[in-house]
Each structure stands twice: as structure tokens, then as C-alpha cells.
């Protein structure tokens, strides 16, 4: 673990890092904005343990190690990565209780960040890291990483969950233009259906895709402020905006419009829903989910992203402005160390994000990132949509709510939306959601 430095070193580090920020402010980036630079400090002899969900045998593990190696080269620190697997809370919880947390952890949910902050398991970020984050990110990202006004992390890796994917050949053969508005979507669905191709392939088996559908529709129907209110249960799930969103969803979730019908949809999991849309011949013309759909297309089908497969932003509803639902991983400090603060500051810079962005499979909300570093047009467009949404980019609603309501298989949002697909009952679903939310929020 890290050696503890002296207060003199801390003051020196703060001074050097502050000077680096001042120097960066003297020159503008390509877009004319001030871009803080990576910290230029000597951490030789210091060691840092970083924990996150990325596992052995995945490209993500290699890429986060590339980021950490770049920090080590810059500062001289020794950095090691510990993979926790998907259930990171089950790994970090006992380590926190035992007084042996990693120096830095990547947390995949705002709720988990709040939980650890409530346990006094997180270290507030220093002024330098805070200044870098404020310079490079829309305020919504600071808000999501803060508890009671104290900033604890930086959202480093994000996924744009507002990408609407389509089979270029299927739509082209049917004479359907990729939909940018809900009215265009509804018209295109009818044309595809008449052509003999199911408009949509949907993962209805796991529940989370259905919640993502609802979140995107709701954000466009009600707007960012009401999205926040519903997320926090400040308005009931029987609110007219919820009814409208469910009515819109019902236009899509009809058995004759879904690959496999209602029963097949409720048994279809995420990878299968993607392969249905990009099989040869295709079983569906479109599949909604996040920017990670492109990776499934590339590995599980013969379709070529950018040729046979492409995406549009989730369709606008009644002229709604650009908005994006996201998920992601926030880097937080769990051990009070100078090197850990320096790493957080580094992760908030464009330089750190560009190490991974240049390799693909990564989206950053950092406004200082030069989007030309993204390896292809598909990834670049997804990232630009996320950054361009600004404060209209909203974190996955279900990840912000009590787990028993927002993210538990077979119950809460996931289970009730599965029942909604089965029945199409708008009012009954809204009332059931309100009952479940009232219990979960106490």
C-alpha cells in the first residue's frame, strides 16, 4: 500500500498541481476552452492499488491498465489493478470494514458512491482535482459524484444508452429512413411490418433493457427536471407524464411488432436481441440499447458496423431537445494519500480519457477530449451526443433508486415493465409502480 507523505509534501504537490492548472489556463485547446493538463509531480517510490469491475481476459482490463500505465510513466508511481468482478460492493465492503480498502476504486453506480460516503469510506477530493473536474465536465457529473455538497469522485468511463441501432439493409430494402422523431419511428414500424420484418428486437427477459426504454421515453416526454423528480420519488408514478411515457412505450411493445412476439420477447436476453436484428436474414429491423451494442454486433454477427449496422440518437418526442441516458464508472478515493489524489486529478483530464478513447469501447463526458481520437465515426458520434447533451445527460434512473425497486430481477421497475409488455395495461402499471416505489422509498 501507499507510504504516507508529510504535510510538507502535500503542500508542495498542491502548489505544483496548481501551477500546472495555471499554465494550462494560459493556453487554449483547439475549441478555444481552457483545458487543465495532467499533473506533473514526482511520485517515485509511491504505490497505488486501484480496484474495479473489469476482469481478466477482457479488453476493458487491458485498456484501464493502459491508462494507469500512462499515469505511472508520468509520475513515477507504481500502480496495480485489482479486479473485483461485477459485485464490487461485496468485495469492497469487507475491505473497508477491515481497514484495508484500495487507494482508488471505480464505482459503477451513484447509489454505491453514496453508500460508501455515508460510511465515511470515501475521501473528499482536494481543490486541484475539484478544479479540474469543474473545468472539464458539465455540472451534472459533479452533482452525481457529490454527497451533501462534497465531491468524492470523477465519472471516468461512460456509456451512451440513448443509441437506437438499425439494420441498414433491412430498413433500406423496406424503404424506411432511420427515425429521428417518434412519429417517424411509428411510421417506419408500420412499413417494416408490412414488408414482413418485425420492427423491433427487445430483451424482455432481464428487465433492465425495458427500464432503459422507459427512461429514454420519459426523459423526452417530461424533460430533465421531472426525470430527476421521478428518480427521487418526488412525484408519483401515477403522474400524467408517466402515463404519457407508458402510452408511448405501448405503441412499440406490441406482440406483432416484436421479433418473437410477446412471449419470445420476454424470453429473449440482450445478446440474442442484437443478433436477431443483425442476422442474415434479419429477424428485426431495429434494436434499442446503448453504444455497447456495436461490440455485440462485431463479435456475435457477420454484420459490419458502419456499413450493415448504424445508429441514430433515440428519437425526439414532440420536438424534445437532445438528451442522453448514461451509465458509467466513477473513480473515488478510499485511502487518504497524495498519490491517490494525483491519480484522481489525472483521471479528470482529457489526456487520461484519450488513452482509452483512442482504442474504442469508451465514452467520456470530458469536454476537453478531442473527439478526433475516437477510432471510428460510430464511437465519435456517440461521444459527441453525450457531451453535447450537457446537463440534459441523465444517469440511468434505476441505478439511482433503491435496489429493490430499481434493479432487482423480477420485481420493481424491471418486473413490472415485464408485466406491462405482457398486458399493455398503462394505468395498472403506473399504479403498481407507485405502490412498489412507495414501499422502497419508505
C-alpha positions in Angstrom: 0.0 0.0 0.0 1.0 3.6 -0.3 3.5 5.2 2.1 2.0 8.2 3.8 3.7 11.5 2.9 4.3 14.5 5.0 2.2 17.7 5.1 5.1 19.5 3.5 4.9 17.1 0.5 1.1 17.7 0.3 1.7 21.5 0.2 4.3 21.1 -2.5 2.1 18.8 -4.5 -0.8 21.2 -4.3 1.5 24.1 -5.4 2.9 22.2 -8.4 -0.5 21.0 -9.5 -2.0 24.4 -9.1 0.8 25.8 -11.2 0.1 23.2 -13.8 -3.5 24.3 -13.9 -2.5 28.0 -14.3 -0.1 27.1 -17.1 -2.9 25.2 -18.9 -5.2 28.2 -18.5 -2.7 30.4 -20.3 -3.2 28.4 -23.5 -6.5 27.3 -25.0 -7.4 23.9 -26.5 -8.5 23.6 -30.1 -12.0 24.5 -29.3 -11.0 27.7 -27.5 -11.6 26.5 -24.0 -9.2 26.2 -21.1 -8.1 22.6 -20.7 -6.3 21.6 -17.4 -3.3 19.4 -18.1 -2.2 16.2 -16.4 -0.4 16.6 -13.1 3.4 16.9 -13.3 4.6 15.5 -10.0 7.2 13.1 -8.9 5.7 10.1 -7.1 8.6 7.8 -7.4 8.5 5.2 -4.6 4.8 5.6 -4.1 2.4 2.7 -4.8 -1.3 2.7 -5.5 -3.8 0.0 -5.6 -6.8 0.6 -7.9 -10.0 -1.6 -7.8 -12.7 -2.0 -10.4 -15.1 -4.5 -12.1 -13.1 -5.1 -15.2 -11.9 -8.7 -15.4 -9.1 -10.8 -16.7 -9.5 -11.7 -20.4 -11.4 -8.6 -21.3 -10.2 -5.7 -23.5 -11.5 -3.3 -20.8 -9.0 -4.6 -18.3 -6.1 -4.0 -20.7 -7.3 -0.5 -21.5 -7.7 0.6 -17.9 -4.2 -0.7 -17.3 -3.0 1.3 -20.3 -4.5 4.4 -18.6 -2.8 3.6 -15.3 0.5 2.8 -17.0 0.3 6.3 -18.6 -0.1 7.8 -15.1 2.8 5.7 -13.8 5.0 6.9 -16.7 4.0 10.5 -16.0 4.6 10.5 -12.2 6.9 7.5 -11.4 4.2 5.9 -9.2 3.7 2.2 -9.1 0.1 1.3 -9.9 -1.6 -2.1 -9.6 -5.2 -3.0 -10.6 -7.4 -5.5 -8.6 -10.4 -6.9 -10.4 -13.5 -7.2 -8.1 -15.9 -8.8 -10.6 -19.3 -7.4 -11.1 -20.4 -7.4 -7.4 -17.8 -4.8 -6.4 -19.8 -3.9 -3.3 -19.4 -7.4 -1.9 -15.6 -7.2 -2.3 -15.0 -3.6 -1.2 -17.4 -3.7 1.8 -15.4 -6.2 3.9 -12.1 -4.5 2.9 -13.5 -1.2 4.2 -14.7 -2.8 7.4 -11.2 -4.4 7.8 -9.4 -1.1 7.3 -7.8 -2.3 4.1 -9.5 -0.5 1.2 -7.8 0.1 -2.1 -6.4 3.6 -2.7 -8.8 4.3 -5.6 -11.9 2.4 -6.7 -14.1 2.7 -9.8 -17.8 2.5 -8.7 -20.4 1.7 -11.3 -23.4 3.3 -9.5 -24.1 6.7 -7.9 -26.0 4.8 -5.2 -22.9 2.8 -4.3 -20.9 6.0 -4.1 -23.5 7.5 -1.7 -23.5 4.3 0.4 -19.7 4.4 0.9 -19.8 8.1 1.6 -22.4 7.5 4.3 -19.9 5.0 5.9 -17.1 7.6 5.8 -15.3 5.3 3.5 -14.6 7.9 0.9 -12.1 10.8 1.0 -13.3 14.2 -0.4 -11.4 15.4 -3.4 -8.8 18.1 -3.0 -9.1 21.6 -4.6 -6.9 20.7 -7.5 -9.0 17.7 -8.6 -12.2 19.6 -8.0 -10.9 22.5 -10.2 -10.0 20.0 -13.0 -13.4 18.4 -12.8 -15.3 21.7 -12.8 -13.2 22.8 -15.9 -13.8 19.7 -17.9 -17.3 18.3 -17.0 -20.9 19.6 -17.0 -22.2 20.2 -13.6 -24.5 17.2 -13.7 -21.4 14.9 -13.3 -20.1 16.7 -10.2 -23.6 16.5 -8.8 -23.7 12.7 -9.3 -20.4 12.3 -7.6 -21.2 14.5 -4.6 -23.0 13.9 -1.3 -24.3 16.8 0.7 -22.2 19.2 -1.4 -18.9 17.3 -1.0 -17.3 16.0 -4.2 -16.0 12.4 -4.0 -15.2 11.3 -7.5 -14.9 11.7 -11.2 -17.0 9.9 -13.8 -14.3 8.5 -16.0 -15.9 5.8 -18.3 -19.4 6.3 -19.5 -21.9 4.5 -21.9 -24.3 6.4 -24.0 -27.6 4.5 -23.5 -29.6 6.6 -26.0 -28.4 5.0 -29.2 -31.1 3.5 -31.5 -29.5 0.8 -33.7 -30.8 -0.3 -37.1 -30.1 -2.8 -39.8 -29.2 -0.7 -42.8 -30.1 -3.4 -45.3 -33.5 -4.2 -43.7 -34.5 -0.6 -43.5 -33.2 0.2 -47.0 -35.0 -2.7 -48.6 -38.3 -1.7 -46.9 -37.8 1.9 -47.9 -37.6 3.1 -44.3 -35.5 6.1 -43.3 -33.7 5.8 -39.9 -36.1 7.5 -37.5 -35.0 10.7 -35.7 -38.5 11.5 -34.3 -41.1 9.3 -32.6 -43.6 10.0 -35.4 -41.0 8.8 -38.0 -40.4 5.7 -35.8 -44.1 4.8 -35.7 -44.5 5.2 -39.4 -41.3 3.2 -40.1 -42.6 0.4 -37.8 -45.8 0.1 -39.9 -43.8 0.0 -43.1 -41.4 -2.6 -41.8 -44.2 -4.8 -40.5 -46.0 -4.6 -43.9 -42.7 -5.6 -45.6 -42.6 -8.7 -43.4 -39.8 -7.7 -40.9 -40.6 -7.2 -37.2 -39.7 -3.6 -36.4 -38.0 -4.3 -33.0 -35.9 -6.9 -31.2 -36.1 -6.4 -27.5 -34.5 -8.0 -24.5 -37.5 -8.5 -22.2 -36.1 -11.4 -20.2 -33.7 -9.4 -17.9 -35.8 -6.3 -17.2 -33.0 -3.7 -17.4 -33.5 -3.1 -21.1 -37.2 -2.4 -20.6 -36.2 0.1 -17.8 -33.8 1.8 -20.2 -36.6 2.0 -22.8 -38.8 3.7 -20.2 -36.1 6.1 -19.1 -35.4 7.3 -22.6 -39.0 7.8 -23.4 -39.7 9.5 -20.1 -36.7 11.9 -20.4 -38.0 13.1 -23.8 -41.7 13.3 -22.7 -41.1 15.0 -19.3 -37.6 16.7 -19.6 -34.6 16.6 -17.3 -36.1 18.3 -14.2 -39.1 15.9 -13.9 -36.8 13.0 -14.7 -34.9 13.9 -11.5 -38.1 14.3 -9.6 -39.4 10.9 -10.6 -36.0 9.4 -9.9 -36.1 10.7 -6.3 -39.9 9.8 -6.0 -40.7 13.5 -5.5 -43.6 12.9 -7.9 -45.7 9.8 -8.0 -45.5 7.1 -10.7 -49.2 7.9 -11.5 -48.2 11.4 -12.6 -49.6 12.3 -16.1 -46.1 12.4 -17.5 -45.6 8.7 -16.5 -48.9 7.8 -18.1 -47.8 9.6 -21.3 -44.5 7.8 -21.4 -46.1 4.4 -20.9 -48.6 5.1 -23.6 -45.7 5.8 -26.0 -44.0 2.6 -24.9 -47.2 0.7 -25.6 -47.0 1.8 -29.2 -43.8 -0.2 -29.5 -44.3 -3.1 -27.2 -47.0 -4.9 -29.2 -46.6 -8.5 -30.0 -47.0 -8.2 -33.7 -44.2 -5.5 -33.8 -41.7 -7.6 -31.8 -39.3 -10.3 -33.0 -40.7 -13.5 -31.5 -43.9 -11.8 -30.4 -44.6 -11.0 -26.7 -43.6 -14.4 -25.4 -40.4 -14.5 -27.4 -39.5 -11.0 -26.3 -40.0 -11.9 -22.6 -37.6 -14.9 -23.1 -35.0 -13.0 -25.2 -31.9 -11.7 -23.4 -29.7 -8.8 -24.6 -27.1 -10.5 -26.9 -29.9 -12.5 -28.5 -31.9 -9.4 -29.2 -28.9 -7.9 -31.0 -28.3 -11.0 -33.1 -31.9 -11.1 -34.1 -31.7 -7.7 -35.7 -28.4 -8.3 -37.5 -28.8 -11.9 -38.5 -28.8 -12.9 -42.2 -31.7 -12.7 -42.9 -32.7 -10.2 -40.2 -35.5 -11.1 -37.8 -36.0 -7.4 -36.9 -35.1 -4.0 -38.3 -34.1 -2.2 -35.2 -32.8 -2.8 -31.7 -32.6 -0.1 -29.0 -29.8 -0.2 -26.4 -26.5 1.6 -25.6 -23.3 2.3 -27.5 -22.1 -1.2 -26.4 -24.5 -2.8 -29.0 -21.8 -2.1 -31.6 -19.4 -4.5 -29.8 -22.0 -7.3 -29.8 -22.7 -6.8 -33.5 -19.0 -7.0 -34.2 -18.4 -10.2 -32.2 -21.7 -12.1 -32.5 -22.8 -11.4 -36.1 -21.3 -11.0 -39.6 -22.7 -7.5 -39.9 -20.2 -4.7 -40.2 -20.8 -1.7 -38.0 -20.8 1.4 -40.1 -22.0 -0.5 -43.2 -24.7 -3.0 -42.3 -25.3 -1.5 -38.9 -25.6 2.0 -37.7 -27.5 4.1 -35.1 -29.4 7.3 -34.6 -29.9 9.2 -31.4 -33.0 7.9 -29.5 -35.9 9.6 -31.4 -37.2 13.0 -30.3 -40.7 13.1 -29.0 -42.9 16.1 -29.7 -39.8 18.2 -30.5 -37.9 17.3 -27.3 -34.3 18.5 -27.3 -31.2 16.3 -27.3 -30.9 14.3 -24.1 -29.0 11.2 -23.2 -29.3 8.4 -20.6 -26.0 7.2 -19.4 -24.3 4.6 -17.2 -20.7 4.6 -16.1 -17.9 4.2 -13.6 -16.7 6.9 -11.1 -13.2 6.9 -9.7 -13.2 7.6 -5.9 -10.6 7.9 -3.3 -10.8 5.4 -0.5 -7.5 5.9 1.2 -6.2 9.4 2.1 -3.0 9.6 0.1 -1.2 12.2 -2.0 -0.7 9.8 -4.9 -4.3 8.8 -4.9 -5.4 12.4 -5.1 -3.0 12.9 -8.0 -4.5 9.9 -9.8 -8.0 11.2 -9.4 -6.8 14.5 -10.8 -5.2 12.7 -13.7 -8.4 10.8 -14.5 -10.2 14.1 -14.7 -8.0 15.3 -17.5 -8.5 14.9 -21.3 -5.1 13.2 -21.5 -6.3 10.3 -19.4 -9.6 9.9 -21.2 -7.9 10.0 -24.6 -5.6 7.0 -23.7 -8.7 4.7 -23.7 -10.9 6.7 -26.1 -8.3 6.2 -28.9 -8.8 2.4 -28.5 -12.6 2.3 -28.6 -15.2 0.8 -26.3 -15.1 4.0 -24.2 -17.1 7.3 -24.0 -16.0 10.3 -22.0 -18.1 13.3 -20.8 -14.9 15.3 -20.6 -15.4 18.3 -22.8 -11.7 18.7 -23.3 -11.4 15.4 -25.1 -10.5 15.8 -28.8 -13.2 13.7 -30.4 -10.9 13.0 -33.4 -9.1 10.5 -31.1 -12.1 8.1 -31.2 -11.3 5.3 -33.6 -14.4 5.4 -35.8 -17.3 7.6 -36.7 -19.8 5.5 -34.8 -18.0 5.9 -31.5 -17.3 9.6 -32.2 -20.9 10.4 -32.9 -22.0 8.6 -29.7 -19.5 10.5 -27.6 -20.4 13.9 -29.2 -24.1 13.2 -28.4 -23.3 12.5 -24.8 -21.1 15.6 -24.3 -23.4 17.8 -26.4 -26.3 16.9 -24.1 -24.6 18.8 -21.2 -26.9 18.8 -18.1 -29.6 17.0 -20.1 -27.4 13.9 -19.8 -29.0 11.9 -17.0 -27.8 8.8 -15.3 -29.7 5.5 -15.6 -32.7 6.1 -13.3 -32.9 2.6 -12.0 -29.2 2.8 -10.8 -30.1 5.8 -8.7 -33.0 4.2 -6.9 -33.3 1.7 -4.0 -32.2 -1.6 -5.5 -35.4 -3.4 -4.5 -37.3 -1.0 -6.8 -34.8 -0.1 -9.5 -32.5 -3.0 -10.2 -33.8 -6.4 -8.9 -34.8 -9.1 -11.2 -38.5 -9.9 -11.3 -39.6 -7.0 -9.1 -39.9 -3.2 -9.0 -39.3 -1.5 -12.3 -37.8 -4.5 -14.1 -40.6 -6.9 -13.1 -43.5 -4.5 -13.6 -42.3 -3.4 -17.0 -42.1 -7.1 -18.0 -45.7 -7.4 -16.9 -46.5 -4.3 -18.9 -45.1 -5.9 -22.1 -47.4 -8.9 -21.4 -50.6 -6.9 -20.7 -50.2 -3.4 -22.2 -52.1 -2.0 -19.1 -50.9 1.6 -18.8 -52.9 2.7 -15.8 -52.5 -0.5 -13.9 -48.7 -0.5 -14.5 -48.4 3.1 -13.2 -50.3 2.3 -10.1 -48.2 -0.8 -9.4 -45.0 1.1 -10.0 -46.2 3.8 -7.5 -47.1 1.1 -4.9 -43.6 -0.5 -5.3 -41.8 2.8 -5.2 -43.7 3.9 -2.1 -42.5 0.8 -0.3 -38.9 1.1 -1.4 -38.5 4.8 -0.6 -40.3 4.3 2.8 
